[in-house]
Amino acid sequence: MVHKLSAGIFAPSQVHVVADTSVLSHSKGTVKATLALASNVRRFIHGGSTMHQEVTMKSSVQRQTVDLSSFPDLVVIYLGMRVNAWTGIKTLIGLGPQIQDAVSKKPDGLLLHENFIVSLFPLHLGMRQYWRDFDTMESWSRSMPHRKWWQDFLKSPRGTGFWHETYFMRGGMEAVYDDMSTRTGLAQFAPLQPARGPMFSARHRAKLSGQAPPSVIEEVEFYGGDGPA
């Protein structure tokens, strides 16, 4: 007696039984047993096979990605300002419209600017910017009005703390935290160190080649004539 059982694991509806009819014609009991076996196999595959369910599932989610091949030098920077004292609310609210006006003029290299809220209490607002490359971002940071914002903050933060973290398509990161009363981002798990000497400039922190343009405020002036540590 020959019984041939063919079960398609990934297509259970096609599970079938092929039998040698010359033998099965002499035994109705054998036919019933074989059909029962096929039925059990179908139930096992439908009810107990996780693999089958995962392979045949059709999701309603539209899943997409992006082609970044046209942006080999892409830079993403997160920036935030946190209120450390009541006076910082006025500082933050006054600066917001100025930033919005500056980015609305679409400076060279800025691909996208987005705002987000880190927390409402204490008030902590953030921005995310995508730049074509680091050079254009660095150049804009040295020009007006950003230059004046930065100079004013470094002279007196007026009740606020500021931070930024930069991520590079070609690899690498850099960050700085000024008067931040609580640790944010990378600073929550990485050890902090003074932003002095080679760590004073974003270009040097990121270990990028090329000469950094003159700083908005020189290190000697910032540290009160102390010079690099």
LOVEXMAR-910496 format. One record per residue: residue number from 0; chain; y, x, z of N, C-alpha, C in turn. Coordinates in Angstrom, 3 decimals, always signed. Each point is the difference from the previous one (the first is absolute). Layout:
BEGIN
{pt NUM,A,{Y,X,Z},{Y,X,Z},{Y,X,Z}}
...
//
This chain:
BEGIN
{pt 0,A,{-1.188,+0.854,+0.000},{+1.188,-0.854,+0.000},{+1.235,+0.888,+0.000}}
{pt 1,A,{+0.954,-0.290,-0.910},{+1.199,+0.815,-0.113},{+1.227,-0.874,+0.238}}
{pt 2,A,{+0.867,+0.412,+0.954},{+1.259,-0.704,+0.248},{+1.123,+0.992,-0.247}}
{pt 3,A,{+0.913,-0.364,-0.845},{+1.150,+0.863,-0.281},{+1.255,-0.686,+0.537}}
{pt 4,A,{+0.694,+0.682,+0.973},{+1.196,-0.565,+0.623},{+1.208,+0.834,-0.409}}
{pt 5,A,{+0.957,-0.637,-0.651},{+1.213,+0.705,-0.436},{+1.198,-0.633,+0.689}}
{pt 6,A,{+0.673,+0.768,+0.896},{+1.166,-0.530,+0.737},{+1.223,+0.824,-0.319}}
{pt 7,A,{+1.043,-0.651,-0.537},{+1.262,+0.701,-0.270},{+0.833,+0.016,+1.261}}
{pt 8,A,{+0.105,+1.142,+0.673},{+0.670,+0.075,+1.301},{+1.461,-0.410,-0.104}}
{pt 9,A,{+0.665,+0.374,-1.089},{+1.420,-0.306,-0.123},{+0.245,-1.301,-0.762}}
{pt 10,A,{-1.054,-0.709,-0.396},{+0.135,-1.294,-0.648},{-1.110,-0.900,+0.487}}
{pt 11,A,{+0.046,-0.482,+1.235},{-1.092,-0.732,+0.625},{-0.350,-1.289,-0.718}}
{pt 12,A,{+0.937,-0.579,-0.736},{-0.315,-1.230,-0.707},{-1.016,+0.242,-1.108}}
{pt 13,A,{-0.183,+1.266,-0.368},{-0.926,+0.337,-1.067},{-1.368,+0.436,+0.514}}
{pt 14,A,{-0.224,-0.106,+1.326},{-1.303,+0.358,+0.551},{-1.036,-0.950,-0.565}}
{pt 15,A,{-1.060,+0.559,-0.575},{-1.023,-0.850,-0.601},{-1.370,+0.631,+0.178}}
{pt 16,A,{-1.003,-0.764,-0.286},{-1.383,+0.455,+0.131},{-0.668,-0.086,-1.342}}
{pt 17,A,{-0.638,+1.078,-0.410},{-0.775,+0.007,-1.237},{-1.449,+0.216,+0.378}}
{pt 18,A,{-0.855,-0.881,-0.376},{-1.401,+0.095,+0.409},{-0.922,-0.024,-1.212}}
{pt 19,A,{-1.157,+0.556,+0.148},{-1.036,-0.018,-1.025},{-0.584,-1.412,-0.027}}
{pt 20,A,{+0.366,-0.819,-1.013},{-0.381,-1.415,-0.024},{-1.495,-0.204,-0.106}}
{pt 21,A,{-0.677,+0.934,-0.583},{-1.456,-0.157,-0.136},{-0.682,+0.030,+1.345}}
{pt 22,A,{+0.628,+0.666,+0.968},{-0.570,+0.062,+1.335},{+0.493,-1.169,+0.840}}
{pt 23,A,{+1.336,-0.296,-0.090},{+0.583,-1.043,+0.825},{-0.535,-1.378,-0.337}}
{pt 24,A,{-0.479,-0.206,-1.243},{-0.523,-1.302,-0.380},{-1.219,-0.383,+0.814}}
{pt 25,A,{-0.650,+0.960,+0.591},{-1.192,-0.269,+0.805},{+0.317,-0.192,+1.467}}
{pt 26,A,{+1.279,+0.148,+0.388},{+0.305,-0.099,+1.418},{+1.394,-0.570,+0.216}}
{pt 27,A,{+0.058,-1.316,+0.252},{+1.292,-0.639,+0.295},{+0.569,+0.524,+1.308}}
{pt 28,A,{-0.870,+0.356,+0.930},{+0.467,+0.521,+1.283},{+0.752,+1.305,-0.169}}
{pt 29,A,{-0.448,+0.825,-0.945},{+0.675,+1.273,-0.257},{+1.389,-0.216,-0.566}}
{pt 30,A,{+0.125,-1.009,-0.890},{+1.306,-0.302,-0.586},{+0.981,-0.427,+1.078}}
{pt 31,A,{-0.461,-0.885,+0.906},{+0.876,-0.464,+1.080},{+0.430,+1.157,+0.905}}
{pt 32,A,{-0.947,+0.895,+0.305},{+0.321,+1.134,+0.866},{+1.023,+0.924,-0.644}}
{pt 33,A,{-0.155,+0.206,-1.320},{+0.916,+0.887,-0.711},{+1.410,-0.585,-0.060}}
{pt 34,A,{+0.070,-1.325,-0.285},{+1.304,-0.666,-0.033},{+0.670,+0.023,+1.366}}
{pt 35,A,{-0.784,-0.175,+1.055},{+0.550,+0.058,+1.356},{+0.557,+1.379,+0.304}}
{pt 36,A,{-0.703,+1.051,-0.466},{+0.469,+1.366,+0.201},{+1.330,+0.224,-0.705}}
{pt 37,A,{+0.116,-0.485,-1.243},{+1.251,+0.150,-0.747},{+1.147,-0.707,+0.702}}
{pt 38,A,{-0.281,-1.195,+0.560},{+1.025,-0.749,+0.720},{+0.475,+0.756,+1.225}}
{pt 39,A,{-0.916,+0.634,+0.716},{+0.360,+0.787,+1.186},{+0.853,+1.200,-0.368}}
{pt 40,A,{-0.326,+0.616,-1.133},{+0.778,+1.156,-0.461},{+1.439,-0.409,-0.294}}
{pt 41,A,{+0.151,-1.176,-0.673},{+1.352,-0.488,-0.298},{+0.786,-0.256,+1.277}}
{pt 42,A,{-0.636,-0.650,+0.981},{+0.683,-0.296,+1.256},{+0.404,+1.273,+0.732}}
{pt 43,A,{-0.858,+1.017,-0.051},{+0.296,+1.280,+0.667},{+1.221,+0.660,-0.615}}
{pt 44,A,{+0.043,-0.004,-1.341},{+1.108,+0.673,-0.685},{+1.308,-0.745,+0.230}}
{pt 45,A,{-0.035,-1.334,-0.082},{+1.222,-0.775,+0.188},{+0.482,+0.030,+1.434}}
{pt 46,A,{-0.892,-0.101,+0.945},{+0.397,-0.134,+1.396},{+0.063,+1.283,+0.774}}
{pt 47,A,{-0.747,+1.013,-0.393},{-0.101,+1.185,+0.841},{+0.480,+1.281,-0.612}}
{pt 48,A,{+0.471,-0.032,-1.246},{+0.390,+1.247,-0.650},{+1.509,+0.149,-0.023}}
{pt 49,A,{+0.527,+0.863,+0.889},{+1.438,+0.280,+0.031},{+0.434,+0.680,-1.288}}
{pt 50,A,{-0.867,+0.877,-0.512},{+0.329,+0.732,-1.230},{+0.283,-0.976,-1.126}}
{pt 51,A,{-0.833,-1.010,-0.126},{+0.194,-0.964,-1.071},{+1.340,-0.722,+0.148}}
{pt 52,A,{+0.318,-0.404,+1.211},{+1.230,-0.729,+0.219},{+1.224,+0.845,-0.323}}
{pt 53,A,{-0.006,+1.275,+0.337},{+1.138,+0.879,-0.255},{+0.170,+0.266,-1.484}}
{pt 54,A,{-1.090,+0.161,-0.710},{+0.071,+0.337,-1.415},{+0.484,-1.179,-0.817}}
{pt 55,A,{-0.447,-1.218,+0.340},{+0.325,-1.152,-0.828},{+1.275,-0.709,+0.439}}
{pt 56,A,{+0.612,+0.387,+1.138},{+1.215,-0.651,+0.479},{+1.155,+0.228,-0.973}}
{pt 57,A,{+0.727,-1.060,-0.295},{+1.184,+0.103,-0.843},{+1.209,-0.315,+0.865}}
{pt 58,A,{+0.827,+1.007,+0.252},{+1.146,-0.175,+0.890},{+1.156,-0.674,-0.727}}
{pt 59,A,{+0.792,-0.758,+0.745},{+1.194,-0.635,-0.555},{+1.216,+0.915,+0.122}}
{pt 60,A,{-0.203,+1.195,+0.601},{+1.101,+0.948,+0.194},{+0.298,+0.728,-1.304}}
{pt 61,A,{+1.286,+0.055,-0.365},{+0.422,+0.766,-1.176},{+0.355,+1.408,+0.449}}
{pt 62,A,{-0.888,+0.939,-0.215},{+0.162,+1.365,+0.511},{+0.566,+0.908,-1.086}}
{pt 63,A,{+1.141,+0.667,+0.307},{+0.661,+0.862,-0.972},{+0.381,+1.325,+0.647}}
{pt 64,A,{+0.317,+0.978,-0.815},{+0.495,+1.287,+0.476},{+1.165,+0.423,-0.893}}
{pt 65,A,{+0.495,+1.209,+0.151},{+1.136,+0.456,-0.802},{-0.334,+1.309,-0.697}}
{pt 66,A,{+0.616,+0.188,-1.150},{-0.130,+1.245,-0.757},{+1.226,+0.857,+0.309}}
{pt 67,A,{-0.186,+1.060,+0.782},{+1.110,+0.863,+0.403},{+0.091,+1.276,-0.834}}
{pt 68,A,{-0.688,+0.016,-1.131},{-0.011,+1.217,-0.823},{+1.390,+0.363,-0.529}}
{pt 69,A,{+0.893,-0.981,-0.071},{+1.366,+0.276,-0.487},{+0.922,+0.482,+1.118}}
{pt 70,A,{-0.540,+0.102,+1.219},{+0.816,+0.411,+1.154},{-0.680,+1.140,+0.762}}
{pt 71,A,{-0.181,+1.143,-0.667},{-0.735,+1.111,+0.626},{+0.693,+0.596,+1.216}}
{pt 72,A,{+1.328,-0.169,+0.093},{+0.760,+0.586,+1.110},{+0.530,-1.063,+0.960}}
{pt 73,A,{-0.620,-1.168,-0.013},{+0.444,-1.118,+0.832},{+0.122,+0.399,+1.471}}
{pt 74,A,{+1.066,-0.485,+0.625},{+0.240,+0.236,+1.424},{+0.246,-1.354,+0.668}}
{pt 75,A,{-0.667,-0.234,+1.108},{+0.207,-1.211,+0.784},{+0.561,+0.412,+1.351}}
{pt 76,A,{+1.104,-0.609,+0.390},{+0.616,+0.343,+1.279},{+0.230,-1.265,+0.826}}
{pt 77,A,{-0.408,+0.065,+1.233},{+0.274,-1.062,+0.973},{+1.127,+0.483,+0.907}}
{pt 78,A,{+0.962,-0.878,+0.246},{+1.118,+0.335,+0.881},{+0.179,-1.129,+1.011}}
{pt 79,A,{+0.419,+0.350,+1.202},{+0.213,-1.027,+0.999},{+1.132,+0.343,+0.943}}
{pt 80,A,{+0.645,-1.051,+0.528},{+1.041,+0.175,+1.012},{-0.297,-0.945,+1.148}}
{pt 81,A,{-0.034,+0.563,+1.214},{-0.355,-0.763,+1.194},{+1.184,-0.060,+0.954}}
{pt 82,A,{+0.221,-1.169,+0.570},{+1.076,-0.168,+0.975},{-0.462,+0.541,+1.353}}
{pt 83,A,{+0.741,+0.994,+0.505},{-0.313,+0.584,+1.310},{+0.910,-0.521,+1.105}}
{pt 84,A,{+1.152,-0.547,-0.394},{+0.974,-0.548,+0.958},{+0.713,-1.156,-0.684}}
{pt 85,A,{+0.675,-0.842,+0.800},{+0.634,-1.181,-0.568},{+0.990,+0.351,-1.109}}
{pt 86,A,{+0.672,+1.127,+0.116},{+0.962,+0.402,-1.033},{-0.680,+0.248,-1.341}}
{pt 87,A,{-1.314,+0.283,+0.036},{-0.742,+0.268,-1.224},{-0.137,-1.217,-0.901}}
{pt 88,A,{+0.098,-1.206,+0.590},{-0.094,-1.216,-0.819},{+1.162,-0.047,-0.985}}
{pt 89,A,{+1.210,+0.296,+0.494},{+1.179,+0.018,-0.874},{-0.148,+1.067,-1.080}}
{pt 90,A,{-0.528,+1.169,+0.377},{-0.204,+1.094,-0.962},{-0.950,-0.429,-1.108}}
{pt 91,A,{-1.109,-0.590,+0.399},{-1.033,-0.396,-0.957},{+0.482,-1.103,-0.924}}
{pt 92,A,{+0.629,-1.014,+0.561},{+0.492,-1.120,-0.809},{+1.091,+0.459,-0.970}}
{pt 93,A,{+0.835,+0.934,+0.442},{+1.075,+0.497,-0.863},{-0.507,+0.855,-1.146}}
{pt 94,A,{-1.108,+0.701,+0.223},{-0.534,+0.903,-1.016},{-0.805,-0.734,-1.073}}
{pt 95,A,{-0.621,-1.123,+0.376},{-0.867,-0.727,-0.928},{+0.630,-0.339,-1.334}}
{pt 96,A,{+1.150,-0.693,-0.016},{+0.641,-0.351,-1.277},{+0.380,+1.216,-0.835}}
{pt 97,A,{+0.379,+1.094,+0.660},{+0.366,+1.209,-0.741},{-1.215,+0.576,-0.746}}
{pt 98,A,{-1.136,+0.006,+0.669},{-1.229,+0.493,-0.636},{-0.386,-0.899,-1.170}}
{pt 99,A,{+0.075,-1.315,+0.216},{-0.362,-0.941,-1.058},{+0.887,+0.168,-1.222}}
{pt 100,A,{+1.279,+0.218,+0.243},{+0.935,+0.191,-1.116},{-0.324,+1.282,-0.768}}
{pt 101,A,{-0.353,+1.063,+0.736},{-0.296,+1.286,-0.644},{-1.249,-0.081,-0.870}}
{pt 102,A,{-1.062,-0.612,+0.501},{-1.251,-0.060,-0.773},{+0.099,-0.999,-1.148}}
{pt 103,A,{+0.887,-0.994,+0.126},{+0.170,-0.982,-1.081},{+0.602,+0.643,-1.244}}
{pt 104,A,{+0.643,+1.149,+0.177},{+0.575,+0.730,-1.126},{-1.034,+0.853,-0.732}}
{pt 105,A,{-1.245,-0.058,+0.489},{-1.145,+0.662,-0.643},{+0.261,+1.487,-0.272}}
{pt 106,A,{+0.081,+0.787,+1.037},{+0.190,+1.450,-0.203},{-1.142,+0.592,-0.804}}
{pt 107,A,{+0.294,+1.050,-0.715},{-0.999,+0.653,-0.851},{-1.227,+0.398,+0.820}}
{pt 108,A,{-1.159,-0.407,-0.482},{-1.253,+0.379,+0.645},{-0.560,-1.038,+0.950}}
{pt 109,A,{+0.823,-0.925,+0.482},{-0.488,-1.028,+0.924},{-0.717,-1.094,-0.793}}
{pt 110,A,{-1.283,-0.157,+0.241},{-0.793,-0.985,-0.717},{-0.031,-1.347,+0.713}}
{pt 111,A,{+0.005,+0.034,+1.327},{-0.090,-1.245,+0.759},{+0.475,+0.219,+1.431}}
{pt 112,A,{+0.717,-0.980,+0.525},{+0.448,+0.023,+1.395},{-0.426,-1.307,+0.650}}
{pt 113,A,{-0.634,+0.087,+1.177},{-0.443,-1.191,+0.726},{+0.385,+0.122,+1.468}}
{pt 114,A,{+0.312,-1.126,+0.620},{+0.327,-0.040,+1.419},{-1.149,-0.640,+0.780}}
{pt 115,A,{-0.171,+0.406,+1.244},{-1.007,-0.632,+0.836},{+0.434,+0.098,+1.466}}
{pt 116,A,{-0.628,-0.791,+0.823},{+0.292,-0.029,+1.434},{-1.138,+0.665,+0.754}}
{pt 117,A,{+0.318,+1.003,+0.796},{-1.004,+0.639,+0.852},{-0.176,-0.819,+1.276}}
{pt 118,A,{+1.105,-0.367,+0.633},{-0.048,-0.858,+1.185},{+1.352,-0.673,+0.191}}
{pt 119,A,{-0.015,-1.145,+0.683},{+1.240,-0.722,+0.283},{+0.575,+0.373,+1.355}}
{pt 120,A,{-0.895,+0.367,+0.943},{+0.474,+0.434,+1.314},{-0.873,+1.151,+0.496}}
{pt 121,A,{+0.542,+1.205,+0.048},{+1.367,+0.317,-0.431},{+0.144,-0.104,-1.517}}
{pt 122,A,{+1.214,-0.268,-0.454},{+0.243,-0.131,-1.430},{-0.285,+1.331,-0.695}}
{pt 123,A,{-0.879,-0.060,-0.976},{-0.445,+1.211,-0.706},{-0.266,-0.408,-1.444}}
{pt 124,A,{+0.881,+0.409,-0.893},{-0.094,-0.378,-1.408},{-0.400,+1.198,-0.854}}
{pt 125,A,{-0.668,-0.297,-1.120},{-0.482,+1.089,-0.845},{+0.231,-0.250,-1.478}}
{pt 126,A,{-0.158,+1.041,-0.770},{+0.118,-0.058,-1.458},{-1.139,+0.820,-0.600}}
{pt 127,A,{-0.432,-0.427,-1.167},{-0.994,+0.775,-0.761},{+0.569,+0.213,-1.400}}
{pt 128,A,{+0.035,+1.257,-0.419},{+0.548,+0.326,-1.319},{-1.011,+0.801,-0.816}}
{pt 129,A,{-0.023,-0.296,-1.295},{-0.837,+0.734,-0.952},{+0.927,+0.755,-0.946}}
{pt 130,A,{-0.169,+1.325,-0.052},{+0.841,+0.845,-0.849},{-0.842,+0.674,-1.073}}
{pt 131,A,{+0.627,+0.229,-1.148},{-0.698,+0.640,-1.122},{-0.486,+1.397,+0.369}}
{pt 132,A,{+0.822,+0.710,+0.772},{-0.368,+1.350,+0.422},{+0.866,+0.392,+1.194}}
{pt 133,A,{-0.356,+1.089,+0.636},{+0.722,+0.431,+1.195},{+1.402,+0.487,-0.335}}
{pt 134,A,{+0.174,+0.665,-1.144},{+1.313,+0.560,-0.358},{+1.075,-1.080,-0.077}}
{pt 135,A,{-0.326,-1.139,-0.637},{+1.006,-1.063,-0.115},{+0.287,-0.617,+1.371}}
{pt 136,A,{-1.035,-0.134,+0.825},{+0.212,-0.541,+1.346},{+0.856,+0.951,+0.835}}
{pt 137,A,{-0.290,+1.281,-0.090},{+0.753,+0.998,+0.758},{+1.448,+0.041,-0.464}}
{pt 138,A,{+0.189,-0.091,-1.312},{+1.359,+0.036,-0.554},{+0.816,-1.193,+0.490}}
{pt 139,A,{-0.602,-1.176,+0.031},{+0.704,-1.194,+0.463},{+0.345,+0.105,+1.484}}
{pt 140,A,{-0.903,+0.588,+0.773},{+0.251,+0.113,+1.440},{+1.169,+0.939,+0.310}}
{pt 141,A,{+0.333,+0.868,-0.955},{+1.123,+0.933,+0.199},{+1.309,-0.549,-0.554}}
{pt 142,A,{-0.065,-1.150,-0.669},{+1.195,-0.574,-0.618},{+0.532,-1.156,+0.840}}
{pt 143,A,{+1.194,-0.450,-0.344},{+0.602,-1.148,+0.689},{-0.652,-1.291,-0.518}}
{pt 144,A,{-0.186,-1.033,+0.842},{+0.459,-0.080,+1.391},{-1.027,+0.517,+1.022}}
{pt 145,A,{-1.209,+0.353,-0.482},{-1.044,+0.424,+0.939},{+0.439,+1.212,+0.806}}
{pt 146,A,{+0.715,+0.900,-0.651},{+0.443,+1.213,+0.684},{+0.834,-0.336,+1.240}}
{pt 147,A,{+0.922,-0.960,-0.160},{+0.865,-0.384,+1.124},{-0.806,-0.715,+1.101}}
{pt 148,A,{-0.939,-0.889,-0.402},{-0.828,-0.678,+1.006},{-0.710,+1.016,+0.879}}
{pt 149,A,{-0.548,+1.004,-0.662},{-0.807,+0.991,+0.720},{+0.883,+0.874,+0.896}}
{pt 150,A,{+1.141,+0.403,-0.512},{+0.929,+0.794,+0.802},{+0.454,-0.780,+1.236}}
{pt 151,A,{+0.342,-1.274,-0.195},{+0.448,-0.828,+1.112},{-1.097,-0.154,+1.049}}
{pt 152,A,{-1.213,-0.226,-0.453},{-1.105,-0.186,+0.948},{-0.275,+1.277,+0.792}}
{pt 153,A,{-0.007,+1.135,-0.675},{-0.311,+1.258,+0.674},{+1.089,+0.401,+0.996}}
{pt 154,A,{+1.204,-0.463,-0.235},{+1.072,+0.269,+0.966},{-0.106,-0.935,+1.202}}
{pt 155,A,{-0.368,-1.258,-0.270},{-0.169,-0.989,+1.077},{-0.879,-1.139,-0.516}}
{pt 156,A,{-1.196,-0.159,+0.577},{-0.908,-1.059,-0.460},{+0.435,-1.404,+0.393}}
{pt 157,A,{+0.997,-0.108,+0.867},{+0.588,-1.292,+0.402},{-1.065,-1.031,+0.392}}
{pt 158,A,{-0.852,+0.400,+0.921},{-0.970,-0.930,+0.572},{-1.238,-0.253,-0.830}}
{pt 159,A,{-0.260,+0.857,-0.984},{-1.178,-0.203,-0.855},{-0.842,+1.273,-0.077}}
{pt 160,A,{-1.223,-0.164,-0.437},{-0.870,+1.117,-0.345},{-0.417,-0.163,-1.451}}
{pt 161,A,{-0.263,+1.110,-0.673},{-0.331,-0.055,-1.431},{-1.230,+0.852,-0.279}}
{pt 162,A,{-0.779,-0.418,-0.998},{-1.178,+0.786,-0.405},{-0.271,-0.216,-1.486}}
{pt 163,A,{-0.719,+0.952,-0.582},{-0.555,-0.231,-1.337},{-1.312,+0.760,-0.141}}
{pt 164,A,{-0.855,-0.530,-0.846},{-1.263,+0.651,-0.367},{-0.126,-0.043,-1.514}}
{pt 165,A,{-0.331,+1.137,-0.602},{-0.065,+0.109,-1.461},{-1.407,+0.387,-0.428}}
{pt 166,A,{-0.495,-0.670,-1.051},{-1.354,+0.236,-0.507},{+0.088,+0.316,-1.499}}
{pt 167,A,{-0.708,+1.038,-0.408},{+0.128,+0.511,-1.365},{-1.267,-0.246,-0.823}}
{pt 168,A,{+0.197,-0.463,-1.231},{-1.109,-0.245,-0.915},{-0.814,+1.270,-0.225}}
{pt 169,A,{+0.673,+1.138,-0.032},{-0.687,+1.266,-0.243},{-0.625,+0.579,+1.273}}
{pt 170,A,{+0.151,-0.740,+1.090},{-0.588,+0.454,+1.256},{+1.048,+0.505,+0.967}}
{pt 171,A,{-0.215,-0.257,+1.266},{+0.915,+0.467,+1.020},{+0.821,-1.118,+0.619}}
{pt 172,A,{+0.485,+0.264,+1.195},{+0.840,-0.947,+0.730},{+1.036,+0.799,+0.786}}
{pt 173,A,{+1.061,-0.680,+0.384},{+0.974,+0.599,+0.913},{+0.677,-1.137,+0.739}}
{pt 174,A,{+0.545,+0.329,+1.171},{+0.624,-1.047,+0.813},{+1.034,+0.598,+0.935}}
{pt 175,A,{+0.919,-0.851,+0.456},{+0.971,+0.411,+1.003},{+0.330,-1.205,+0.871}}
{pt 176,A,{+0.263,+0.256,+1.276},{+0.292,-1.063,+0.967},{+1.216,+0.435,+0.819}}
{pt 177,A,{+1.062,-0.781,-0.070},{+1.246,+0.337,+0.692},{+0.318,-1.052,+1.060}}
{pt 178,A,{+0.057,+0.427,+1.248},{+0.334,-0.891,+1.117},{-0.898,-1.237,+0.063}}
{pt 179,A,{-1.265,+0.163,-0.343},{-0.942,-1.109,+0.106},{-0.554,-0.041,+1.418}}
{pt 180,A,{+0.290,-1.089,+0.714},{-0.426,-0.097,+1.397},{-1.490,-0.304,+0.136}}
{pt 181,A,{-0.617,-0.476,-1.072},{-1.454,-0.205,-0.009},{-0.573,+0.659,-1.250}}
{pt 182,A,{-1.208,+0.449,+0.101},{-0.639,+0.654,-1.147},{-0.349,-1.017,-1.072}}
{pt 183,A,{+0.218,+0.400,-1.243},{-0.217,-0.876,-1.148},{-0.836,+0.721,-1.049}}
{pt 184,A,{-0.852,-0.752,-0.699},{-0.747,+0.544,-1.125},{-0.824,+1.225,+0.336}}
{pt 185,A,{+0.165,+1.066,-0.779},{-0.770,+1.227,+0.185},{+0.174,+0.575,+1.399}}
{pt 186,A,{+1.158,-0.221,+0.580},{+0.292,+0.563,+1.330},{-0.847,-0.622,+1.101}}
{pt 187,A,{-0.669,-1.103,-0.295},{-0.844,-0.636,+1.008},{-1.309,+0.761,+0.219}}
{pt 188,A,{-0.382,+0.831,-0.981},{-1.254,+0.745,+0.185},{+0.126,+1.495,-0.277}}
{pt 189,A,{+1.072,+0.415,-0.667},{+0.184,+1.421,-0.299},{+0.994,+0.606,+0.997}}
{pt 190,A,{-0.212,+1.254,+0.406},{+0.923,+0.627,+0.959},{+1.393,+0.191,-0.604}}
{pt 191,A,{+1.012,-0.220,+0.814},{+1.385,+0.180,-0.436},{+0.451,+1.436,+0.216}}
{pt 192,A,{+0.957,+0.428,-0.797},{+0.587,+1.318,+0.165},{+1.453,-0.057,-0.449}}
{pt 193,A,{+0.846,+0.908,+0.469},{+1.418,-0.027,-0.388},{+0.167,+0.187,-1.511}}
{pt 194,A,{+0.927,-0.754,-0.577},{+0.291,+0.127,-1.430},{+0.997,+1.130,-0.201}}
{pt 195,A,{-0.470,+1.223,+0.141},{+0.856,+1.170,-0.094},{-0.602,+1.021,-0.961}}
{pt 196,A,{+0.833,+0.925,-0.481},{-0.478,+1.020,-0.919},{-0.545,-0.638,-1.268}}
{pt 197,A,{-1.209,+0.361,-0.409},{-0.576,-0.564,-1.228},{-0.301,-1.493,+0.114}}
{pt 198,A,{+0.017,-0.541,+1.208},{-0.281,-1.424,+0.189},{+1.275,-0.844,-0.011}}
{pt 199,A,{+1.146,+0.621,-0.229},{+1.262,-0.727,+0.016},{+0.205,-0.802,-1.288}}
{pt 200,A,{-0.475,+0.529,-1.134},{+0.194,-0.622,-1.308},{-1.251,-0.759,-0.437}}
{pt 201,A,{+0.207,-1.168,-0.604},{-1.122,-0.805,-0.496},{-0.795,+0.761,-1.052}}
{pt 202,A,{+0.691,+0.717,-0.885},{-0.685,+0.764,-1.044},{-0.915,+1.052,+0.609}}
{pt 203,A,{+0.476,+0.684,+1.013},{-0.817,+1.037,+0.633},{-1.133,-0.597,+0.832}}
{pt 204,A,{+0.271,-1.125,+0.662},{-1.059,-0.659,+0.762},{-1.145,-0.430,-0.911}}
{pt 205,A,{+0.352,-0.427,-1.226},{-1.008,-0.442,-0.959},{-0.630,+1.159,-0.766}}
{pt 206,A,{+0.493,+1.224,+0.278},{-0.517,+1.207,-0.669},{+0.143,-0.093,-1.525}}
{pt 207,A,{+1.157,-0.489,-0.447},{+0.283,-0.093,-1.427},{+0.721,+1.254,-0.470}}
{pt 208,A,{-0.238,+0.363,-1.234},{+0.670,+1.170,-0.579},{+1.431,-0.372,-0.379}}
{pt 209,A,{+0.784,+0.993,-0.302},{+1.379,-0.248,-0.391},{+0.949,+0.168,+1.166}}
{pt 210,A,{+1.254,+0.165,-0.335},{+1.036,+0.217,+0.999},{+0.591,-1.320,+0.455}}
{pt 211,A,{+0.018,-0.241,+1.274},{+0.599,-1.228,+0.523},{+1.507,+0.061,-0.155}}
{pt 212,A,{+0.636,-1.091,-0.413},{+1.467,-0.020,-0.093},{+0.605,+0.091,+1.390}}
{pt 213,A,{+1.276,+0.275,+0.090},{+0.652,+0.087,+1.316},{-0.246,-1.270,+0.817}}
{pt 214,A,{-0.302,+0.173,+1.261},{-0.274,-1.141,+0.869},{+1.256,-0.818,+0.238}}
{pt 215,A,{-0.197,-1.249,+0.361},{+1.116,-0.871,+0.364},{+0.740,+0.599,+1.188}}
{pt 216,A,{-0.763,+0.580,+0.907},{+0.572,+0.734,+1.121},{-0.872,+1.228,+0.227}}
{pt 217,A,{+0.622,+1.153,+0.091},{-0.773,+1.227,+0.138},{-0.657,+0.084,+1.379}}
{pt 218,A,{-1.116,+0.700,+0.027},{-0.762,+0.094,+1.239},{+0.815,+0.629,+1.130}}
{pt 219,A,{+0.784,+1.020,-0.327},{+0.822,+0.675,+1.028},{+1.002,-0.972,+0.590}}
{pt 220,A,{+0.614,-0.810,-0.858},{+0.970,-0.993,+0.470},{-0.706,-1.081,+0.818}}
{pt 221,A,{-1.164,-0.422,-0.458},{-0.730,-1.074,+0.689},{-0.378,+0.407,+1.425}}
{pt 222,A,{-0.456,+1.252,+0.147},{-0.439,+0.455,+1.313},{+1.109,+0.721,+0.782}}
{pt 223,A,{+1.229,-0.192,-0.458},{+1.131,+0.530,+0.764},{+0.097,+1.504,-0.001}}
{pt 224,A,{-0.243,+0.625,-1.160},{+0.139,+1.452,-0.102},{-1.196,+0.771,+0.507}}
{pt 225,A,{-1.045,-0.707,+0.363},{-1.194,+0.636,+0.511},{-0.789,+0.722,-1.076}}
{pt 226,A,{+0.049,-0.556,-1.211},{-0.765,+0.607,-1.096},{-1.452,-0.385,+0.078}}
{pt 227,A,{-0.787,+0.389,-1.022},{-1.414,-0.315,-0.037},{-0.730,+0.537,+1.231}}
{pt 228,A,{-0.947,-0.795,+0.492},{-0.768,+0.417,+1.177},{-1.043,+1.015,-0.398}}
//
